[in-house]
Amino acid sequence: MIELNDGKPRKIKNARPYSFTLEEDTTQFGVYKKGGIVKQVKEPKVLRFKPLRDALKDPGDFLLSDFSKFDRPPLLHLAFQALDKFRHDKGRFPIAGSEDDAQQLIDFAVNINESLGDGKLEDIDKKILQHFAYGSRAVLNPMAAMFGGIVGQEVVKACSGKFHPLLQFFYFDSLESLPVEPLESGDLRPLNCWYDAQISVFGSKLQKKLEKARVFIVGSGALGCEFLKNLALMGVSCCPRGKLTVTDDDVIEKSNLSRQFLFRDWNIGQAKSTVAAAAAMSINPSLHIEALQNRASPETEDVFDDAFWESLDAVINALDNVTARMYIDGRCLYFQKPLLESGTLGAKCNTQMVIPHLTENYGASRDPPEKQAPMCTVHSFPHNIDHCLTWARSEFEGLLEKTPNEVNTFLSNPSAYVSSMRNAGDAQARDLIEHVLECLDKDRCETFQDCVRWARLRFEDYFSNRVKQLTFTFPEDAATSTGAPFWSAPKRFPQPLQFSSSDPSHLQFVMAASLLRAETFGIPVPEWAKNSKKLADAVDKVLVPDFQPRAGVKIVTDENATSLSVDSIDDAAVINDLIPKLEECAKRLPPGFRMNPIQFEKDDDTNYHMDFIAGLANMRARNYGIPEVDKLKAKFIAGRIIPAIATSTAMATGLVCLELYKVLGGGHKLEDYRNTFANLALPLFSMAEPVPPKMMKHRDMSWTVWDRWIVEGDLTLRELLQWFKDKALSAYSISCGTSLLYNSMFPKHKDRMDRKVVDLVKEVAKVEVPSYRRHVDVVVACEDEEDGSDVDIPLISIYFR
């Protein structure tokens, strides 16, 4: 529809993934044929802000964070004006615990409210104003971290014009973090110590609990550094009876420094946990901290043993993957420990409280898995730059890491390699041999000019020959089996590239490819290699053979295909034909020849890894008419960098530490806790109480996923079955790990009735019970004795020592 090609933005409606409806009348336009590329234009939005003087009197709509407190912001708006009046008249803040000061602030608030006329509040909660007065002098670390994150993002918005700013007022309170028991004024008195501000709000009793707490932080990256800083400032684990354990098996990289503020340039390459712990101790020398470099996993349960878990008061996750989170969740569930969970993604963050017997556990609900682009889309039909970069990263690893590794495996023990390939006899083995043979024969490089030749021919293969073959197999007017156009959205019809040594991007690709190829073969790089003019001369000397597309070439178009290999009728026969050629190549190599595999490293700007990947992706994007990206954006996508910024990290950790007051204070109900989802870009703050755990019942018993049934004594199998019978349950299957200890359907298992359960665990399940463990765990399948219905019971722990 050529009338739409005038460059003007147009409004649309009914937008779906690959179609939409234009709002304007198109009856006078020509007929829509097919295809066409559309891009979204985000129009700037104009926001009008009132001056503070006007906004105080008429604040408009408040941004809500917690819908259970929808009436709170107008009251807090009034409270801050009353506090301003108090400070103006008295020259100070109200004193914590002073009822006289609190009453004066309440009087100011009432008077200001009366002066508002029709805009006044009908009801003023004086208890909230009293709390406000008591805590007004204090600066609390978690609140400072949370508001620092929000305000920091607003500063970035003001500088960049990117994302939607807060419109006028946002109020937040966490009164539910206060201790459950009423505080006496004496408990709020300053002790002339670091924590006087915190004591003036939470009292000295809670402060002592914080200092004695035994806390486990898993991870010391972006979130972990913020948590360590917060906990050091709050005084958590800051007395001899307290202990803060932090573990992380990672080391510091340069890219960490933008958001992991306990690290410095000179710490690169050092263990994260050790450096972070030392930095936290420099913030608060009273901190009792132990830094470990162990990954918390089933393999390290001798380090993080039962005694370690049983000693903890709280666990804080600072992890970046779901697998590790699930493991820690399982441990907290087993040992019934509170887990404070959080995560960030760019300007978004979330927090989740996992409290024994009050809330569901982390693993009770899961996000759906991220959708991966089909393999055929990435390799033959890309329609965005992510597809191009995914393909480029795959080619980098195949050419420069996997194939050289495979070559070295073959050369290390040719006979064993040949034997294993013959035994495999499949398409994968055939592909591996073909790649090794190609690398050592046709594509083997001995001089840098050979590397330039290889790079130039790669360009021709990737961006010209393959495209010619694809468009020959599927011409522009090709149709599917249903008669629909083959090249319809989201597919883009590609065009081959014509190489030109005068095109800087073409030459940059050849330079990066030549240098990396030389590195894999251990070839010295001449001085002229990075001189554009001399490299162009070298490239122009390369003879490029003509290419003719072939009929009958199969190209995978099935989106569900998991491999691009077209299965041979007889892969084993092809392998047998290739092996003699491979063995002949090996004889022609210099003695001791080995290749140098290259492992992708995104953070070194001098190693040409990102130059090669960005070049591959952008040339492919040029084939398909996809907008190209600069090296930085390419690094972001190909390096699979999860966007992390200090603002959302600060906010998430601040919110979690507000929950930590509740966890360590004790006595709080489900409705006192808060899970949060926030998006600082929108901005959106959504807080809600956690979901309670699913309750299961049988007769007069009830339990949740948090419960574990404990059986005391070194019981026999018969005694254990009787233990269940006493609860009107019939146990028909007992297992430990993947081994079946007892099943009522197997007659032979009746011979085990008088054997001790722990002996069966050792003998049948092959489980060695460590000396420090007093119990074994078994999973029991039961049914109701009366109606025979299955009853899903908790894990059974038999304490035999």
C-alpha positions in Angstrom: 0.0 0.0 0.0 2.3 2.7 -1.3 0.4 5.6 0.2 1.7 4.6 3.6 5.3 5.0 2.5 5.4 8.8 3.1 7.3 8.5 6.4 4.5 10.0 8.6 3.6 8.1 11.8 0.1 6.7 11.9 -2.1 5.6 14.8 -3.1 2.0 14.9 -5.5 -0.2 16.9 -6.2 -3.9 17.4 -2.4 -4.6 17.5 -1.5 -8.3 17.4 2.0 -9.9 17.0 2.1 -9.6 13.2 -1.0 -7.5 12.3 -2.9 -4.4 13.2 -5.7 -2.1 12.0 -5.0 1.5 10.9 -7.2 4.1 12.6 -7.4 6.3 9.4 -9.7 5.8 6.4 -7.8 3.8 3.6 -10.6 3.5 1.1 -8.9 5.9 -1.2 -5.6 4.1 -1.0 -4.3 1.5 -3.4 -4.7 -2.3 -2.7 -2.5 -3.8 0.0 -0.3 -6.4 -1.6 1.8 -8.1 1.0 4.7 -7.7 3.5 6.1 -4.3 4.4 8.2 -3.4 7.5 6.6 -1.4 10.3 8.4 0.1 13.3 6.9 1.5 16.4 7.3 5.2 17.2 7.0 6.2 20.8 5.6 9.7 21.0 6.8 12.0 23.8 4.3 12.7 26.5 4.0 16.1 28.1 3.4 16.2 31.9 2.5 19.3 33.7 3.7 19.7 37.3 2.2 22.1 39.9 4.6 24.2 42.0 5.1 22.9 45.6 3.0 25.8 47.0 0.0 24.8 44.9 0.5 21.1 45.2 0.5 21.2 49.0 -3.0 22.6 49.0 -4.3 20.5 46.0 -2.1 17.4 45.7 -4.2 15.7 43.1 -4.0 11.9 42.8 -1.3 10.1 44.9 0.7 7.2 43.5 -0.4 4.2 45.6 2.0 1.4 46.6 -0.3 -0.7 48.8 -4.0 -0.9 48.1 -4.7 -2.1 51.7 -3.6 1.5 52.7 -5.5 3.5 50.0 -6.6 6.1 52.7 -3.0 6.5 54.0 -1.4 9.0 51.5 -3.8 11.9 52.3 -3.1 11.5 56.0 0.7 11.3 55.4 0.5 14.4 53.2 -1.1 16.2 56.1 1.4 14.7 58.6 4.4 16.1 56.7 2.9 19.6 56.7 2.3 19.3 60.4 5.9 18.2 61.0 7.1 21.1 58.9 5.0 23.5 61.1 6.4 21.7 64.3 10.0 22.2 63.2 9.3 25.8 62.2 7.8 26.6 65.6 10.1 24.5 67.9 13.3 24.4 65.9 13.6 20.6 66.3 12.0 17.3 65.6 9.5 15.7 68.0 11.3 13.5 70.6 10.8 9.8 70.3 8.3 8.5 72.9 7.3 12.1 74.0 3.5 12.1 74.2 3.5 15.9 74.5 5.4 16.4 71.3 3.2 13.8 69.5 0.0 15.6 70.7 1.3 18.9 69.5 2.0 17.5 66.1 -1.5 16.0 66.1 -3.0 19.4 67.0 -1.0 21.0 64.1 -2.4 18.4 61.7 -6.0 18.9 62.9 -5.7 22.7 62.5 -4.2 22.4 59.0 -6.9 19.9 58.0 -9.7 22.3 59.2 -8.2 25.0 57.0 -8.6 22.9 53.9 -12.4 23.5 53.6 -14.0 21.0 51.2 -10.7 19.2 50.8 -10.3 18.2 54.4 -10.2 14.7 55.7 -13.3 13.4 57.5 -11.3 11.2 59.9 -7.8 11.5 61.2 -6.1 8.4 62.6 -4.3 9.8 65.7 -2.4 6.6 66.4 -0.7 6.8 63.0 0.2 10.4 63.6 1.7 9.4 67.0 3.9 6.8 65.3 4.8 9.4 62.7 5.9 11.8 65.5 7.9 9.2 67.4 9.9 8.2 64.3 10.2 11.5 62.5 13.7 12.2 63.9 15.2 8.9 62.8 17.0 8.1 59.5 16.6 4.3 59.0 18.9 2.5 56.6 16.2 0.4 54.8 14.0 3.4 54.2 17.0 5.4 53.0 18.0 2.6 50.6 14.5 2.3 49.2 13.9 6.0 48.7 17.5 6.4 47.5 16.7 3.9 44.7 13.5 5.7 43.8 15.0 9.2 43.8 18.1 8.0 42.0 15.9 6.7 39.1 14.0 10.0 39.1 17.3 11.8 38.6 18.2 9.5 35.7 14.8 10.2 34.2 15.3 14.0 34.6 18.7 13.8 32.9 17.7 11.4 30.1 14.0 12.0 29.5 13.7 8.2 29.4 10.8 6.6 31.4 7.8 8.2 33.1 8.6 10.4 36.1 6.7 10.3 39.4 3.9 12.8 39.0 3.9 15.0 42.1 3.5 13.0 45.4 4.4 9.4 46.4 4.1 8.4 50.1 5.3 5.1 51.6 5.1 3.8 55.1 5.9 0.4 56.8 4.2 0.8 60.1 3.7 -3.0 60.2 7.5 -3.3 60.6 7.2 -1.9 64.1 7.4 -4.4 67.0 4.1 -6.2 67.9 4.4 -5.4 71.6 3.8 -1.7 72.5 7.0 0.2 73.2 7.7 1.9 76.5 9.2 5.4 76.2 12.3 4.2 78.2 12.9 1.5 75.5 13.2 4.3 72.9 15.9 6.3 74.8 19.2 6.9 73.0 22.1 4.8 74.2 24.7 7.1 72.6 25.6 4.4 70.1 25.6 3.9 66.3 22.0 2.6 66.4 20.3 5.4 68.3 18.1 6.3 65.3 17.0 2.7 64.9 16.4 2.4 68.7 14.2 5.5 68.7 11.8 3.7 66.3 12.1 0.0 67.1 13.4 0.1 70.7 16.5 -1.3 72.3 15.0 -4.9 72.7 14.7 -5.4 68.9 18.2 -3.8 68.5 19.7 -6.5 70.7 17.8 -9.2 68.7 19.4 -7.7 65.5 22.8 -7.8 67.0 22.5 -11.4 68.1 21.0 -12.7 64.8 22.6 -15.5 62.9 22.0 -14.7 59.2 23.0 -16.5 56.0 23.4 -14.4 52.8 23.7 -16.5 49.6 25.5 -14.5 47.0 27.6 -11.4 47.2 27.0 -9.7 43.8 24.8 -6.7 43.2 22.1 -7.6 45.7 24.6 -9.2 48.1 26.8 -6.1 48.3 23.7 -4.0 49.1 22.5 -6.4 51.7 25.9 -6.5 53.4 26.1 -2.7 53.5 22.5 -2.5 54.9 23.0 -5.1 57.5 26.3 -3.6 58.7 24.6 -0.2 59.1 21.6 -1.8 60.9 23.8 -3.6 63.4 22.7 -7.1 62.3 25.2 -9.8 63.7 27.2 -7.1 65.4 27.8 -8.7 68.8 29.9 -11.8 69.7 26.7 -14.0 69.8 25.7 -13.0 66.3 27.1 -14.2 63.1 26.6 -13.3 59.4 27.7 -16.0 56.9 28.1 -15.0 53.3 29.0 -17.4 50.5 29.7 -16.9 46.7 31.9 -19.0 44.4 32.3 -16.2 41.9 35.2 -13.7 41.3 35.0 -10.0 40.6 34.8 -8.9 37.0 35.2 -5.4 35.6 31.6 -5.2 34.5 30.5 -5.8 38.2 31.9 -2.4 39.3 28.9 -0.4 37.9 26.6 -1.7 40.6 28.5 -3.8 43.1 29.7 -0.9 45.2 31.8 -2.8 47.7 34.3 -3.7 45.0 37.1 -1.5 43.4 39.3 -1.8 40.3 42.1 -3.5 42.3 39.7 -6.2 43.4 39.2 -7.6 39.9 39.9 -11.4 39.9 39.5 -11.7 43.7 36.7 -13.7 45.4 33.5 -11.7 45.7 32.5 -12.9 49.2 35.9 -12.2 50.8 36.2 -8.7 49.4 32.6 -7.8 50.2 32.9 -9.1 53.8 36.1 -7.0 54.3 34.3 -3.9 52.9 31.3 -4.5 55.2 33.6 -4.8 58.2 35.2 -1.5 57.3 31.7 0.0 57.4 31.0 -1.5 60.8 34.0 -3.0 62.6 31.6 -4.8 65.1 30.2 -7.0 62.4 30.8 -10.7 63.0 31.1 -12.1 59.5 32.4 -15.2 57.8 33.1 -15.3 54.0 33.0 -18.6 52.2 33.6 -19.4 48.5 31.3 -22.4 48.4 28.3 -22.7 46.0 25.3 -23.6 48.2 24.3 -26.9 46.6 23.8 -30.7 47.3 27.6 -31.1 46.9 28.4 -28.7 49.8 26.1 -30.1 52.4 29.1 -31.2 54.4 30.0 -27.4 54.7 26.4 -26.2 55.2 25.4 -29.1 57.4 22.4 -29.7 59.7 24.0 -27.9 62.6 24.7 -24.8 60.4 21.1 -24.6 59.1 19.5 -25.3 62.5 21.5 -22.4 64.0 20.2 -19.8 61.6 17.6 -17.1 62.4 17.1 -16.0 58.7 18.3 -16.6 55.2 18.6 -13.9 52.6 18.9 -14.8 48.9 21.0 -12.6 46.7 21.1 -15.0 43.7 20.8 -14.6 40.0 19.3 -18.0 38.9 16.2 -20.0 39.6 18.0 -23.3 40.2 20.0 -22.0 43.1 16.9 -20.3 44.5 14.9 -23.5 44.4 17.7 -25.3 46.3 17.9 -22.7 49.1 14.1 -22.7 49.2 14.1 -26.5 49.7 16.7 -26.2 52.6 14.7 -23.4 54.3 11.5 -25.5 53.9 13.2 -28.5 55.4 14.8 -26.7 58.4 11.8 -24.3 58.7 13.8 -21.1 58.4 12.5 -17.7 57.1 13.7 -16.9 53.5 13.8 -13.4 52.3 13.8 -13.5 48.5 14.4 -10.7 46.0 15.4 -10.1 42.4 15.9 -7.3 39.9 15.7 -7.0 36.1 16.6 -3.5 34.8 14.2 -1.0 36.4 12.0 -3.8 37.8 12.4 -5.5 41.1 10.5 -8.0 43.3 10.6 -9.2 46.8 9.0 -12.3 48.3 8.8 -13.3 52.0 8.9 -17.0 52.8 7.9 -17.4 56.4 7.6 -20.8 58.1 4.0 -21.9 58.5 2.7 -18.5 57.5 3.4 -18.2 53.7 3.8 -20.4 50.8 7.3 -21.3 49.8 9.2 -19.9 46.8 8.8 -23.1 44.8 5.0 -23.1 45.2 4.6 -20.8 42.3 6.8 -20.6 39.2 7.1 -18.2 36.2 6.5 -19.8 32.8 9.8 -20.6 31.0 11.1 -17.9 28.6 10.2 -18.7 25.0 13.2 -19.5 22.8 13.3 -18.6 19.1 12.9 -21.8 17.0 16.2 -23.1 15.6 15.0 -22.6 11.9 14.2 -18.9 12.7 17.7 -18.3 14.1 19.5 -20.0 11.3 17.4 -19.2 8.2 14.6 -16.8 8.9 15.7 -14.1 11.4 13.4 -11.1 11.8 15.1 -9.2 14.6 18.6 -8.4 15.8 18.4 -10.9 18.7 18.1 -13.7 16.3 21.1 -12.5 14.4 23.2 -12.2 17.6 22.1 -15.6 18.9 23.3 -17.1 15.6 26.5 -15.1 15.7 27.3 -16.3 19.2 26.6 -19.9 18.1 29.0 -19.5 15.1 31.7 -18.0 17.3 31.6 -20.9 19.7 31.4 -23.5 16.9 34.3 -22.1 14.8 36.6 -20.9 17.5 36.0 -23.0 20.6 34.1 -26.3 19.9 35.9 -27.3 16.6 39.4 -26.6 17.9 38.6 -28.6 21.0 37.3 -31.4 18.8 40.5 -31.3 16.7 42.6 -31.5 19.9 40.6 -34.5 21.2 41.2 -36.3 17.9 44.9 -35.5 17.8 45.4 -36.5 21.5 44.3 -40.1 20.7 43.3 -40.6 17.1 42.5 -44.3 17.4 40.2 -43.9 20.4 38.5 -40.9 18.7 37.9 -42.9 15.5 36.6 -45.8 17.4 34.1 -43.7 19.4 32.8 -42.0 16.2 32.3 -45.4 14.5 30.4 -46.6 17.5 28.2 -43.5 17.6 27.5 -43.7 13.8 24.9 -40.9 13.9 24.4 -37.5 12.3 26.1 -35.7 15.2 29.2 -37.8 14.9 29.2 -37.2 11.1 29.0 -33.4 11.7 31.9 -33.5 14.1 34.1 -35.4 11.8 33.2 -33.1 8.9 34.1 -30.0 11.0 37.5 -31.5 12.1 38.3 -32.6 8.6 37.4 -29.2 7.2 39.6 -27.4 9.8 42.6 -29.6 9.2 42.4 -29.9 5.4 40.6 -27.3 3.2 40.5 -24.5 5.9 43.9 -25.2 7.5 45.9 -22.0 7.9 49.7 -21.8 8.0 50.3 -18.0 7.3 48.3 -14.9 8.2 47.4 -14.5 4.5 45.7 -17.9 4.8 43.6 -16.5 7.7 42.6 -13.5 5.6 41.6 -15.9 2.8 39.6 -17.9 5.3 37.8 -14.8 6.6 37.0 -13.5 3.2 35.6 -16.8 2.0 33.6 -17.0 5.3 32.0 -13.7 4.4 31.1 -15.0 1.0 29.6 -18.2 2.4 27.6 -16.5 5.2 26.3 -13.4 3.5 26.1 -14.3 -0.2 26.2 -18.0 -1.0 23.8 -19.1 1.8 21.3 -16.4 0.9 21.5 -17.3 -2.8 20.8 -20.9 -1.9 17.9 -20.0 0.4 16.2 -17.7 -2.1 16.8 -20.4 -4.8 15.1 -23.0 -2.7 12.3 -20.6 -1.6 11.9 -17.9 -4.3 10.1 -14.7 -3.5 6.8 -16.0 -4.9 7.0 -19.4 -3.1 3.9 -20.6 -1.5 3.3 -23.0 1.4 1.3 -26.3 1.1 -1.9 -24.3 1.9 -1.3 -21.8 -0.8 -0.3 -18.9 1.5 2.8 -16.9 0.6 5.9 -18.5 2.1 7.6 -15.2 2.7 4.9 -13.7 4.9 5.3 -12.1 8.3 7.4 -12.6 10.3 9.7 -14.0 7.6 11.8 -11.4 5.6 13.0 -12.1 2.1 16.8 -11.7 2.2 19.2 -10.1 -0.3 22.9 -11.3 -0.8 25.7 -8.9 0.1 28.4 -7.9 -2.4 31.7 -7.7 -0.6 33.6 -4.4 -0.9 37.0 -3.8 0.8 36.1 -0.1 0.8 33.1 -0.8 3.1 34.5 -0.3 6.7 32.1 -2.8 8.2 33.0 -5.5 5.7 36.7 -4.9 6.3 36.2 -4.8 10.1 34.6 -8.3 10.0 37.5 -9.7 7.9 40.0 -8.2 10.3 38.4 -9.6 13.5 37.8 -13.0 11.8 41.5 -13.2 10.5 43.0 -12.3 13.9 40.9 -14.8 15.8 41.6 -17.5 13.2 45.3 -16.8 13.5 45.0 -17.2 17.3 43.4 -20.6 17.0 46.3 -21.8 14.8 49.0 -20.0 16.8 50.1 -17.9 13.8 52.0 -14.7 14.5 50.0 -11.5 13.5 52.0 -9.2 11.2 52.0 -5.4 11.9 50.0 -4.7 8.7 47.0 -6.8 9.9 45.4 -3.9 11.7 46.2 -1.4 8.9 43.0 -0.9 6.9 44.7 -0.1 3.6 47.1 -3.0 3.7 44.5 -5.4 4.9 42.2 -4.3 2.0 45.0 -5.0 -0.4 45.5 -8.5 1.1 41.7 -9.2 0.9 41.5 -8.1 -2.7 44.1 -10.8 -3.6 41.8 -13.6 -2.4 40.3 -15.5 -5.3 36.6 -16.1 -4.6 35.1 -19.1 -6.5 31.7 -18.6 -8.3 28.7 -20.1 -6.5 25.8 -21.9 -8.2 22.7 -22.7 -6.1 21.9 -26.5 -6.1 18.5 -28.0 -6.6 17.2 -30.5 -3.9 19.0 -28.8 -1.0 16.9 -29.3 2.2 16.4 -26.3 4.5 14.7 -26.9 7.8 11.5 -24.9 8.1 9.8 -26.8 11.0 9.7 -24.6 14.0 9.6 -27.6 16.3 12.8 -29.1 14.9 15.7 -29.5 17.4 18.5 -30.0 14.9 19.4 -28.6 11.5 21.2 -31.7 10.4 19.5 -33.4 7.5 19.7 -37.1 8.4 21.7 -39.1 5.9 20.3 -42.5 4.8 23.4 -44.1 6.2 25.5 -41.9 8.6 27.7 -44.8 9.5 28.7 -45.3 5.9 29.6 -41.6 5.5 31.7 -41.7 8.7 33.6 -44.7 7.3 34.3 -42.8 4.1 35.5 -39.7 6.1 37.8 -41.5 8.6 40.6 -42.4 6.1 40.7 -38.8 4.9 40.9 -37.6 8.5 43.8 -40.0 9.3 45.6 -38.9 6.2 45.3 -35.2 7.3 46.8 -36.0 10.7 49.9 -37.5 9.0 50.5 -34.2 7.2 50.5 -32.1 10.4 53.7 -31.0 12.2 54.6 -33.1 15.2 52.8 -32.1 18.4 50.4 -29.8 16.5 47.5 -28.5 18.6 44.9 -25.8 18.1 44.2 -23.0 20.6 40.4 -22.9 21.4 39.0 -19.5 22.2 36.5 -19.0 25.0 34.1 -16.1 24.5 35.0 -13.1 26.8 32.7 -10.1 26.4 34.5 -7.7 28.7 37.9 -7.4 27.0 37.6 -4.7 24.3 41.0 -5.6 22.8 40.4 -9.3 22.1 38.2 -8.8 18.9 35.6 -11.3 20.2 32.7 -8.7 20.2 34.0 -7.2 16.9 33.6 -10.6 15.3 30.2 -11.3 16.8 28.9 -7.8 16.1 30.2 -8.1 12.5 28.5 -11.5 12.0 25.2 -10.2 13.4 25.2 -6.9 11.5 26.1 -8.4 8.1 23.3 -10.9 8.6 20.9 -8.1 9.7 21.9 -6.3 6.5 20.9 -9.4 4.5 17.4 -9.4 6.0 16.8 -5.6 6.2 17.0 -5.6 10.0 18.3 -2.5 11.8 21.9 -3.0 12.8 23.3 -2.3 16.3 26.5 -0.9 17.7 29.1 -3.1 19.5 27.8 -2.1 23.0 24.2 -3.2 22.2 25.6 -6.3 20.6 27.6 -7.1 23.7 24.5 -6.6 25.9 22.5 -9.2 23.9 25.2 -11.7 22.8 26.8 -11.6 26.3 23.4 -12.4 27.8 23.9 -9.6 30.2 21.0 -9.3 32.6 20.4 -5.6 32.9 21.1 -4.6 36.5 21.1 -1.0 37.8 21.9 0.3 41.2 18.5 2.0 41.7 16.3 -1.1 41.6 18.9 -3.0 43.6 18.9 -0.4 46.4 15.1 -0.4 46.4 14.8 -4.2 46.6 17.3 -4.6 49.4 15.7 -1.7 51.4 12.3 -3.4 51.1 13.7 -6.7 52.2 15.5 -5.2 55.2 12.1 -3.7 56.3 10.8 -7.2 56.3 13.9 -8.4 58.3 12.8 -6.2 61.2 9.6 -8.3 61.3 11.3 -11.6 60.9 13.9 -11.0 63.7 11.4 -9.1 65.9 9.0 -12.1 65.9 5.3 -12.3 66.6 4.1 -10.8 63.3 1.0 -12.2 61.5 0.7 -13.0 57.8 -1.0 -9.6 57.1 2.0 -7.8 58.5 4.3 -9.1 55.8 4.6 -7.7 52.3 5.6 -9.1 48.9 6.5 -6.4 46.4 6.6 -5.9 42.6 7.9 -2.6 41.5 8.8 -1.1 38.1 10.7 2.2 38.5 10.3 3.0 34.8 6.5 3.2 34.8 6.6 4.0 37.9 4.6 1.2 39.5 4.7 -0.1 43.1 2.5 -3.0 44.0 2.6 -4.5 47.5 0.5 -7.3 48.9 0.5 -9.7 51.8 2.0 -13.1 50.9 -0.1 -16.1 50.0 -0.7 -18.6 52.9 0.5 -22.2 52.3 -1.9 -24.8 51.0 -3.6 -26.6 54.0 -4.0 -30.4 53.8 -6.3 -32.3 56.3 -7.0 -35.9 57.4 -9.4 -36.6 60.2 -8.5 -34.2 63.1 -5.0 -33.6 61.7 -3.9 -30.7 59.4 -0.6 -29.8 57.9 1.1 -27.7 55.2 4.3 -28.0 53.1 6.2 -26.6 56.1 5.4 -29.6 58.3 7.7 -32.6 58.8 6.4 -35.5 60.9 9.1 -36.6 63.4 9.2 -40.2 64.6 11.5 -40.7 67.6 13.4 -44.0 68.1 15.3 -46.6 66.1 12.2 -48.2 64.6 11.7 -51.4 62.7 9.6 -51.3 59.5 6.8 -53.0 61.3 6.9 -50.4 64.1 6.8 -47.6 61.6 3.8 -49.1 59.8 2.0 -49.4 63.2 2.9 -45.7 63.9 0.8 -44.8 60.8 -1.9 -47.3 61.7 -2.4 -45.4 65.0 -3.2 -42.3 62.9 -5.8 -44.2 60.8 -3.4 -44.3 57.9 -2.3 -47.3 55.9 1.2 -46.9 54.5 1.6 -48.9 51.3 4.9 -47.5 50.0 8.1 -46.2 51.7 11.0 -44.9 49.8 14.3 -43.1 50.4 15.8 -41.0 47.6 15.1 -43.1 44.4 15.1 -46.5 46.2 12.0 -48.4 47.4 12.4 -49.6 51.0 8.9 -51.2 51.2 5.9 -51.7 49.0 2.8 -53.8 50.1 2.5 -55.3 46.6 5.9 -57.0 46.7 5.7 -60.2 48.8 9.5 -60.3 49.3 9.3 -56.9 51.1 7.4 -58.6 53.9 10.8 -60.2 54.9 12.0 -56.7 55.8 9.3 -56.1 58.4 11.6 -56.7 61.4 14.6 -54.8 60.0 15.5 -51.4 61.3 14.5 -48.6 58.9 17.9 -47.0 59.1 19.6 -50.3 58.2 17.3 -50.5 55.1 18.2 -47.0 54.2 21.9 -47.9 54.3 21.6 -51.2 52.6 18.9 -50.7 50.0 19.2 -46.9 49.2 23.0 -47.0 49.7 22.8 -43.8 51.8 25.7 -43.2 54.2 24.3 -41.4 57.2 27.0 -38.9 58.4 28.0 -39.0 62.0 26.6 -35.4 62.6 23.1 -36.4 61.4 20.7 -37.9 63.9 17.9 -38.8 61.5 17.0 -40.3 58.2 14.2 -39.0 55.9 11.7 -41.2 54.1 8.8 -40.5 51.8 5.7 -42.5 52.6 2.6 -43.0 50.4 -0.5 -43.5 52.5 -4.2 -44.1 52.1 -7.1 -43.6 54.5 -7.8 -46.9 56.3 -11.6 -46.5 55.9 -12.2 -45.2 52.4 -8.9 -46.0 50.8 -8.4 -42.5 49.4 -4.8 -41.3 49.0 -3.5 -38.9 51.7 -0.6 -36.6 50.8 1.4 -36.6 54.1 4.5 -34.6 55.0 8.1 -35.9 54.9 8.9 -38.4 57.7 12.0 -37.9 59.7 13.1 -40.8 61.9 15.4 -39.7 64.7 17.3 -43.0 65.4 20.2 -41.5 67.4 
